[in-house]
Amino acid sequence: MQRPPGNAPAVLLGFQPALALTGALCLQQNLGSSSPGKKQSKENTITINCVTFPHPDTMPEQQLLKPTEWSYCDYFWADKKDPQGNGTVAGFELLLQKQLKGKQMQKEMSEFIRERIKIEEEYAKNLAKLSQNSLAAQEEGSLGEAWAQVKKSLADEAEVHLKFSAKLHSEVEKPLMNFRENFKKDMKKCDHHIADLRKQLASRYASVEKARKALTERQRDLEMKTQQLEIKLSNKTEEDIKKARRKSTQAGDDLMRCVDLYNQAQSKWFEEMVTTTLELERLEVERVEMIRQHLCQYTQLRHETDMFNQSTVEPVDQLLRKVDPAKDRELWVREHKTGNIRPVDMEI
């Protein structure tokens, strides 16, 4: 079973890194043939943007590192064409952009809750102010008591909304704002680390290509001198042939060394990609779960506010049920009556 080159944690992968990348295969072909131009019809690997992958025409489908989980570590190895230009964007860069966007969304959610707090505070302030209004303060009787309770309920409701806004700040807004305060700085470190490894990989790949070209030239020179000697077209001696052969052998050794260094660089990049993408995945799960919990807290506080508001209205309901126009009339008459003797006709 094939997989991307390099090593990953043994617990995760359970098998050894793949060997024989493009450079090594080409080296074997060149060294084993008298003609550098002759190559196998199909190679087992293909190199794209300095990263070596199994050739799709010759390799079976790879087993995912974390099957069924849609993990970051399985789906972001290749580069993607940049929709804004002609270049490409590394898979890791896409993951990084998602993380930074997630942090921005979290910040905007916090700002949204802050605006909600401002609305609650302003609402509470206006309710408290309205509760002190003197309009209809002279209403009497049971209706007057109910009206007074309506105004008092506004003051109670204002207090409820002030407490709600305070809890929103301490239990929702502040945690959202403070979560992973160093997140952007940490992501920048990860970005630079992976980018440096990718640059090193590109440098090692360039060295392989340079060494491959040098080997081809040395082999071509050796083949040409050998043919000239065989057909007596040159006075090249056997010593010249040996010298060309030594240079060709040295070029082959250089190519193998460059391929080995390239493989090491790609293995290191692979390891760090697996480790870092899994960390990004963990942070994203943590972020989403944290936001979910605090939004649940928001809804719970909102339910409590509704219940408290209902409790401020209940005394009003009770007094409204006790409003009795006949009783009010009796009380008012008793207090303000001027006499119960009615007028009669005048007598002559």
N, C-alpha and C positions, 0 to 999 in steps of 0.2 A: 504494500500500500504506500503510495507516494503522498507527500505533503510539502508545504513550503520549506525551503532550506533552513538549516539552523537548528538550535536546540531550544526547547521550552521546558518548563518545570515537568519533571518526570511524572508527577501525580496527574498532570493534565494530559500529557501526550502519551506516555507509556511506550515510546519507541525512540530509536536513535535518529539523528539527522540524516537527511539524504546526502549522497555523495555524487561526484562526477557531474559538475555543472558544464555549461556551454564551453568554457575555455578548455577544460580538461578533455572533453570529447573531441574538440577540434584538434587539440594537441595529439591525442592518440591517432586521429586520422592522418595528420600530417607526418608524424614520425613513422607511421606504418606504411607509407606509400612513397614510391619514388617520384610521383608527380603531385605537387602541393595542390593543384587545382582539382584533383579527384576527391570527392567527399561522398559520404553516404547520402542516399536520397532523402532520408528523413533523420533529423536529430531528435534526441529525447527531451531536449530543453529548448526554451526560447527566452531571450533576454529583452526586456522592455524597460526603457528608462533606467538601465543599469541594474535592474533586478531580474533574477533568473527564475523562471517558472517552468513547470512541466509542459512539454509541447502538447497541445490539445489533440493532435492527430495520433500521438503514440502512447500517451499516458492515460491510464484509467482515472476515473473521478476520485479525487482525494476524499478521505474521511475528515469530517469537520472535527475541530478540536473540542467543541462543546455542542454535540448534536442536539437538535430540538429546542435549543435555547436562543437562537438568533443573537448570538453573542457578538460583541464588537470585534473580538479577536479572530473571528472567522470571515468577516465580510469586507475588510478594508485594506487588503494587501496591494491591490492595484491602484494606479493613478487614474483620475477621472478628468475628462476634458473640461477645461474651465469655460463655463457658459459666457463669461464676460470677455474672453479673449481667445487667442490661439494656443495658449499653453495648457498645462495640466495642473491639477491640484492633487496632492498626495491624499491617500485615504485617511491618514492620521490627521491631516489638516481639516478634513470634513468633520471628524469627531471633535476636534478642538473647537471648531466654530459652533458646533451644537452645544458644547459645554458652556461656552461664553454667552451664547444666546440664552441658555437656560438661566444663567446668573442674571442676565439683563431682565428676563421675564420675572424672575423672583424680585428684583429691585422694583419693577413696575407694579407688581402685586402689592408690595409694601407701600408704595406711593398711593395706590388705590385705597388701601385701608386707611392711610393717613387722611385722605380726603373724606372718607366716611366718618372718621373721628371728628374732623372739623364740622361736618354737617350736624353730627350729634351734639357737639358742644354748642353750636349756634342755635340749634333747635331747643336745647335745654335752657339756654339763656333767654330765648324769646318766650318759652313757656313760663319761666319764673317771672318774667316781666309782666306777662298777661295776667298771671295769678294775682298780682297786686292792683289790677285795674279796679276802679271804683264803680264802674258801670253796673247799674241795677243793684247797688249795695243796699238800697232802702226797701227792697222786697221783703215782705213780712210773712209770718206764719210758717207752716210746714213747707211751703214752696220756697220761702226765703232761706230756710235751713238747707234745702236741697240745692239751691243756687249757690249758697256759700260753700257747700261741699264740692260742687263742680269746680269752683275756683281753687279750693284747697287741693283738689286732685291734680290740677295743673302743676302746682308746686311739688307735689309728690312725684309726678311723672317726670318733671325736670330733674329731680334728684336721681331717678332711675336712669335716665339717659346720660347724666354725668358719670355715673358709676359704670355704665356700659362703655362709654368712650374711654374711660381710664383703663378698663380691662382689655379693651381692644388694643390699646397702646402697649400694655405690658405683656399680654399673652398672645398677640397675633402680629402686630406691626413690628415691634422691636425684635422678636425672634427671626422674622423673615428678613429683616435688614441686616442683622448681625451674623446670620448663618454663613459660614465659610467666607469670612471677611477677607482672608488672604487667598481666596480661590484663584483670582486672576493672576496673581504673582506665581502661584504654584503651577498653573497651566503654562505660563510663559517658560518656566524652567523645563517642563516636560517637552514643550515645543522645541526649544533650543537643543535639548539633549537628542531627541529623535532626528532633528534636522542635521545636527553635526554627524550623527552616525550615517545618515543618508548621503551626506557630502563625502564622507570617508569612503563609502561604498562606491560612489561615482568615481572617486580618484583611483581606487584600486581597479575598477573596471577599465579606466583609461590606460592604466599600466598594463593590464592584460592585453588590450588591443595593440598597444605599442610593441609589447613583446611578441605577440602573434605575428605582427607585420615584420619584425626583425627576423623571426624564425623563417618566415616564407622567403625573405630575401636571401638568407644564408643557404637555405635548401636549393633555391633556384641557382645560386652561384655554384654550389657544389655539383649540381646536376649538369650545368653547362660545362664546367671544367672537365668533368668526367667524360662527357660526350666528345669534347674536343680532343681529349687524350686518346680516346678509342679510335677516332677517325683520322688521327694524325694531323689535325688542323692547327695544332698549337704545340709549342715547345714546352708546355707546362710539364713539370716533373711530378713524380710521385709525391715528393715533399709538399708541393703546392696543394695536391689533392688532400693530403693528410691535414694540412693547415686549414683548408676549407671545411673539412669534416669536423675538426675540433671546434671551429667557430659555430658550425651548425649544431653540434652537440651542446655547446655552451648556450646557444640561443634557446634550445629546447629546455635546458635546465632553468634558464631565466623565466621562460614562460610558465613552467610548472610551479616555480616559486611564486610568481605573480598570481597564478590561479589559486594557489593555496592561501595567499594573503587575502584575495578577494573573497574566498569562501569563509574565511575567518570573520571578515568584516560583515558579510551578509548574515552569518550565524549570530553575531552579536546584535545586529539590527533586528533580526527576527525575534530574539529573546526579549529585547527591550520593547518591541512592539507588542508582544503578547502580554508582558507584565503591565505596561502602561495602559493599553486599551482595556484590560480587565479592571484596572484602577479607575479609569474614566467611567466604565460601566457601573462600578460600585458607587461612585460619587453621584451619578445620575439617579440611580435607584434611591440613594439616600436623600437627594434633593427632592424628588417627587414625593417620597413618603413623608418627609418633613412638612412640605407644603400642604399635603393632604391632611395631615394631623392638625395643623393650625387653622386650616379652613373649616375642619370639623369643629374646632374650638370656637370659631367665629359663629357658626350656625347654632352651637349650643348656647353661647352668650345671647344670641338673638332670640332664641326660644325663651330663655330666662327673662329677658327684657320684656317680651310679650306677656309673660306670666305676671311679672311685677306690675306692668301697666294695667293688666286686668285687675290686679288687687287694688289699685288706686281708684278704679272705676266702680268696684263693688259697693263701697259706702254710698256712692251717688245713687246707684240702683236701689239700694235699700231705702234711702230717704225718699226717692221718687215714688216708690211703692207706698210710702206712708203719707204722701200728699193727700190732704182731705179738705176740699173747699168748704164743706159745712163746718168742720172743726175750726178751720182758719177764721171763718165768719164769726163763729161763737166767741173765739178768743179776742178778735178785734172789737166786736161789739161790746164785750164786757169791759174792755179797757177804754174804749172811746165813747161809750154811750152818753147821751146828753139828757135823756129822760124818756120814759116809756108811756107817759100820759098823752093820749092823742087829743087833738083839738075837737071841739063840738060846736054846734050852731049857736049863734048869738041869740039870746032871748030878749023880747021887748017888754 
